Amino acid sequence: MKKKLFLLLFTFAIVVFSCKKDEEVKPYVPPINPVKGMFVLNEGTFMYANSSLSYYDMEAGTMENNVFYRVNEIPLGDVAQSLTKIDNDLYIVVNNSNYIYKVDAKSIEYKAKIEGFSSPRYMLPVGNGKAYVSDLESPGVYVLNLNTMENSFIETGSATEVMVKIGNEVFVSNWSNYYVAGASNKTVQVIDCVNDTLVADIEVAQEPNAMVVDKNNHIWVLCSGGYMPPQDPALLCIDPVSRTVINRFDFEAGADSPDGMAIDGKGENIYYLNGGYNSLSVYKMNVDNTQLPDTAFIASEGRWFYNLTIHPENGDIYITEAKPTSNGNLLRYTSDGTFVGTYEVGMFPSYMLFN
């Protein structure tokens, strides 16, 4: 479930019911050159199991929606959270349904349904034939054997969220303490992914919701600050070698709510969403800057910006736009912020993955 909707999606679910009209389901034909494309994962409405997978063909400029259902003739599930591609396989993490689908990355044909999680969030390949899976309701990280699809577990004492890997260590944020009693929601934990052991805790700000790695191999952590006082929204830079915070930029508590962050292919410029609820704009900041930007790089102008990502080669900016009661959109901009086009996707589009 998208972070800023954690307490609000249930309200939407009471008043929103999205259903398809009876219509012929057209088969999905994979693009000839799937490398020039992007998957868009649509969360759907909480408790209605109407999440979906879309595919944007960049060369043709076309969008294909509901591709998982069209190929497999089964629903994706309740609240699709994230995507991970490993070799020729695509893993679709479905948070509220508590499972991960494994499909062929090109044809989207079903391969496996992986269960045994409490509330899976993100998946990260870590080498040695395994991947880590973070979890909203469990105090640690699941270790998934990619050959047998079986799980083991690393106890960390806190629920886990986004992850990045540097060398033989995985840095994982502790975003929520709602389900795990006594857990932290203001730390980044370090796991030795060779021995699958917790080795350190780094204190950051409240509710770290996104992390990226820059050109200097430093980790940037975006923290929303939470929704209840005291709030401390901040953007922090961590040195992974010393495991210390080497820079911190504070947002205005009570006014700012940063959420969603990406970095360009060179690791030089960070892009993040910030503003008030449902009115987040895109901000751009060079990693060598000494202060946060004052003005938005791309203003929302009444649209509900939901997430963003940057093309690693040409720097194009992709933003998902959510709508409370209808399908959302994928918005495309060039690297200088020039608008390119809008493409309709599914309900609450969030996670994007270049193929």
C-alpha positions in Angstrom: 0.0 0.0 0.0 1.3 3.4 -0.9 2.7 5.1 2.2 0.6 8.3 2.2 -2.6 6.3 1.9 -1.9 3.9 4.7 -4.6 5.5 6.9 -6.8 6.8 4.2 -7.3 4.1 1.6 -9.9 2.3 3.7 -12.1 5.5 3.6 -11.8 5.6 -0.2 -12.7 1.9 -0.4 -16.0 2.6 1.3 -17.1 5.1 -1.3 -15.2 3.8 -4.3 -15.9 0.6 -6.2 -14.2 0.0 -9.5 -15.6 -2.7 -11.6 -15.2 -3.6 -15.3 -18.1 -3.7 -17.6 -18.8 -6.9 -19.4 -16.5 -6.8 -22.4 -14.3 -9.0 -24.5 -10.9 -9.5 -22.9 -8.3 -8.9 -25.6 -5.1 -11.1 -25.4 -1.9 -9.3 -24.6 0.7 -9.4 -27.3 4.2 -8.7 -25.9 6.2 -5.9 -27.8 8.8 -7.0 -30.2 11.5 -5.0 -28.4 10.5 -5.2 -24.7 13.7 -3.4 -23.6 12.3 -0.1 -24.7 9.4 -0.1 -22.3 8.3 0.3 -18.7 6.0 -1.6 -16.4 3.5 0.4 -14.3 2.0 -1.3 -11.2 -1.4 -0.1 -10.2 -2.2 -0.6 -6.5 -6.0 -0.6 -6.9 -8.4 0.2 -4.1 -7.7 -1.2 -0.7 -9.8 -4.3 0.0 -11.2 -4.6 -3.5 -8.5 -6.7 -5.1 -8.5 -4.6 -8.3 -4.8 -4.0 -8.7 -3.4 -4.4 -12.2 -0.2 -4.3 -14.3 0.3 -1.9 -17.2 3.0 -1.8 -19.9 4.2 1.3 -21.7 5.9 0.8 -25.1 8.2 3.8 -25.4 9.0 3.3 -29.1 5.3 2.9 -30.1 4.1 5.4 -27.6 1.3 3.0 -26.5 0.0 1.7 -23.2 -1.3 -1.8 -22.6 -3.4 -2.2 -19.4 -4.5 -5.2 -17.3 -1.8 -7.3 -18.9 -1.5 -9.8 -16.0 -5.2 -10.6 -16.1 -5.3 -10.7 -19.9 -2.5 -13.3 -20.0 -3.3 -15.4 -17.0 -7.1 -14.8 -16.6 -6.8 -14.4 -12.8 -6.8 -11.1 -10.8 -3.6 -9.8 -9.6 -4.8 -9.3 -6.0 -5.3 -6.7 -3.3 -2.8 -3.7 -3.3 0.0 -4.4 -5.7 3.1 -2.9 -4.1 6.3 -3.3 -6.1 8.1 -5.0 -8.9 11.5 -6.6 -9.2 13.1 -8.1 -12.4 15.7 -10.9 -11.9 17.1 -12.3 -15.1 14.1 -13.2 -17.3 11.6 -13.2 -14.4 9.3 -10.5 -13.1 8.3 -10.6 -9.4 5.1 -8.8 -8.5 4.7 -8.1 -4.7 1.0 -7.9 -3.7 1.0 -6.4 -0.3 -2.5 -7.0 1.2 -2.9 -10.4 -0.4 0.4 -11.5 1.2 2.0 -13.1 -1.7 4.4 -12.6 -4.6 3.7 -13.6 -8.2 6.5 -14.8 -10.4 5.9 -14.4 -14.1 7.9 -14.4 -17.4 9.1 -10.8 -17.8 8.3 -10.8 -21.5 5.1 -12.8 -21.9 3.8 -12.1 -18.3 2.9 -15.8 -18.2 2.4 -17.2 -14.6 5.3 -19.2 -13.2 4.7 -19.3 -9.4 2.8 -17.9 -6.5 5.1 -17.4 -3.5 3.5 -17.3 -0.1 4.5 -17.3 3.6 4.8 -13.5 4.2 2.8 -11.3 6.6 2.6 -8.1 4.5 5.3 -8.1 1.8 6.5 -4.7 0.5 9.7 -4.7 -1.6 12.0 -7.4 -3.0 15.8 -7.0 -3.6 18.1 -9.5 -5.2 21.3 -9.9 -3.0 23.3 -12.6 -4.8 24.0 -16.2 -4.0 20.6 -17.2 -5.5 18.5 -15.3 -3.0 16.5 -12.1 -2.5 15.3 -10.1 0.5 11.7 -9.3 1.0 10.7 -6.5 3.4 7.5 -6.7 5.4 5.1 -4.2 7.0 3.9 -6.5 9.8 7.0 -8.6 10.6 10.0 -7.6 12.6 12.6 -8.3 10.0 13.4 -9.3 6.4 12.4 -12.6 4.6 15.2 -14.4 2.7 13.8 -15.9 -0.4 15.6 -18.8 -2.1 15.2 -18.1 -5.8 15.6 -21.7 -6.7 13.2 -23.4 -4.3 11.0 -20.3 -3.6 11.3 -21.1 0.1 11.7 -18.5 2.9 13.8 -18.0 5.9 13.8 -14.9 8.2 16.2 -12.4 9.6 15.1 -10.9 12.9 15.7 -7.1 13.1 13.2 -6.1 15.7 11.5 -3.6 13.3 9.2 -3.7 10.3 11.1 -3.2 7.1 10.5 -1.1 4.0 12.7 0.1 1.1 16.2 -1.5 0.6 19.4 -0.7 -1.3 22.5 -2.9 -1.6 26.1 -1.7 -1.4 28.8 -4.3 -1.6 27.9 -7.1 0.7 25.5 -5.0 2.9 21.9 -4.2 2.5 20.5 -1.0 4.0 16.8 -1.3 4.9 14.6 1.4 6.2 12.2 1.1 9.2 9.2 3.1 8.1 6.4 1.9 10.3 6.0 0.9 13.9 2.2 0.4 13.7 2.1 -3.4 13.7 5.4 -4.3 15.5 5.3 -3.4 19.2 8.4 -1.4 20.3 9.7 -1.1 16.8 11.5 1.9 15.4 10.2 4.1 12.6 13.3 6.3 12.3 16.2 4.0 11.6 18.0 2.4 8.7 19.3 -1.0 9.5 22.4 -2.7 8.0 22.3 -6.4 7.1 25.3 -8.5 6.1 23.8 -10.3 3.1 26.5 -13.0 3.0 25.7 -14.2 6.5 22.1 -12.9 6.7 22.8 -11.1 10.0 21.9 -7.6 11.3 25.1 -5.7 11.9 24.1 -2.1 12.6 21.4 0.5 13.2 21.6 4.1 11.9 19.2 6.7 13.3 17.6 9.0 10.7 14.4 10.9 10.8 10.8 9.7 11.3 9.3 7.4 8.7 12.1 6.9 6.1 10.1 6.1 2.9 12.6 6.1 0.0 16.3 5.6 -0.5 18.7 6.0 -3.5 22.5 5.7 -4.0 24.4 8.6 -5.6 27.6 8.9 -7.7 29.7 9.0 -4.5 28.2 5.7 -3.3 26.3 7.6 -0.6 22.8 6.7 0.4 20.1 9.4 0.4 17.1 8.7 2.7 13.9 10.7 2.4 11.8 10.8 5.6 8.2 12.0 5.7 8.3 13.0 9.3 5.1 11.2 10.2 1.5 12.5 10.5 1.3 13.0 14.2 3.4 15.5 16.3 6.3 15.7 16.8 7.2 15.7 13.1 10.7 15.9 11.6 10.6 15.5 7.8 14.1 15.4 6.4 16.4 14.4 3.6 19.6 12.7 4.9 22.8 11.5 3.3 24.5 8.4 4.8 28.1 7.3 4.3 27.8 3.5 4.1 31.4 2.9 5.1 31.2 4.7 8.4 27.5 4.1 8.7 26.9 7.7 9.8 24.7 10.6 8.7 27.0 13.1 6.9 24.4 15.6 5.8 20.9 16.5 6.8 18.3 18.8 5.2 15.2 19.6 7.2 11.8 20.3 5.7 9.2 22.4 7.4 7.4 20.3 10.0 3.6 20.3 9.7 3.7 21.9 6.2 5.9 19.5 4.1 5.3 15.8 3.5 8.0 14.5 1.2 7.3 11.1 -0.3 8.8 9.3 -3.3 12.3 9.8 -4.5 14.4 8.9 -7.6 17.9 9.7 -8.9 19.2 10.1 -12.5 21.4 7.6 -14.2 24.6 9.5 -13.4 23.7 9.6 -9.7 24.0 13.4 -9.7 20.4 14.8 -9.3 17.8 13.7 -6.8 14.1 14.1 -7.6 11.4 13.9 -4.9 7.8 14.8 -4.3 6.9 17.3 -1.6 4.0 19.6 -0.6 0.7 19.1 1.1 -1.6 16.1 1.0 -2.7 15.4 -2.6 -0.7 18.4 -3.8 2.8 17.1 -4.1 5.1 18.7 -6.7 8.4 17.5 -8.1 11.6 19.0 -6.8 15.1 18.6 -8.2 18.3 18.8 -6.2 21.9 18.2 -7.1 23.7 15.9 -4.6 26.4 18.6 -4.1 23.8 21.3 -3.1 24.0 22.8 0.3 20.3 23.5 0.8 16.9 22.2 -0.4 15.4 23.8 -3.5 12.9 26.6 -2.9 10.8 26.1 -6.0 9.2 23.1 -7.7 10.8 21.7 -10.8 7.4 20.4 -12.0 4.4 21.9 -10.3 1.4 19.6 -9.7 -1.1 22.2 -10.8 -4.0 20.5 -9.1 -3.0 17.0 -10.1 -2.3 14.2 -7.5 1.3 13.3 -8.2 1.7 9.8 -6.6 5.2 8.6 -7.5 8.1 9.3 -9.9 11.0 7.7 -11.6 13.8 8.8 -14.0 14.9 7.1 -17.1 18.5 6.1 -16.5 19.8 6.9 -20.0 17.9 10.0 -21.3 16.8 11.5 -18.0 13.1 11.6 -18.9 10.8 12.0 -15.9 7.8 9.7 -15.4 5.2 10.7 -12.8 2.1 8.7 -11.8 -1.1 10.6 -11.3 -3.7 9.1 -9.0 -7.4 9.9 -9.0 -9.7 8.9 -6.0 -12.5 7.4 -8.0 -11.1 6.5 -11.5 -8.1 5.2 -13.4 -4.9 7.2 -13.0 -2.3 8.4 -15.6 1.3 8.1 -16.4 2.8 11.5 -17.2 6.0 11.8 -19.2 8.4 14.8 -19.2 11.8 15.4 -20.8 14.8 15.9 -18.5 14.3 19.7 -18.7 10.7 19.4 -17.5 9.0 19.7 -20.8 5.7 17.8 -20.9 5.5 15.0 -23.5 2.3 13.1 -22.9 -0.3 11.5 -20.7 -1.2 7.8 -20.8 -4.2 6.2 -18.9 -3.3 3.3 -16.6 -5.1 1.7 -13.7 -6.3 2.7 -10.2 -3.6 4.3 -8.0 -0.6 3.8 -10.2 2.6 3.8 -8.2 5.6 1.6 -8.8 7.4 1.8 -12.1 10.1 -0.4 -13.5 12.0 0.0 -16.8 12.2 -3.2 -18.7 
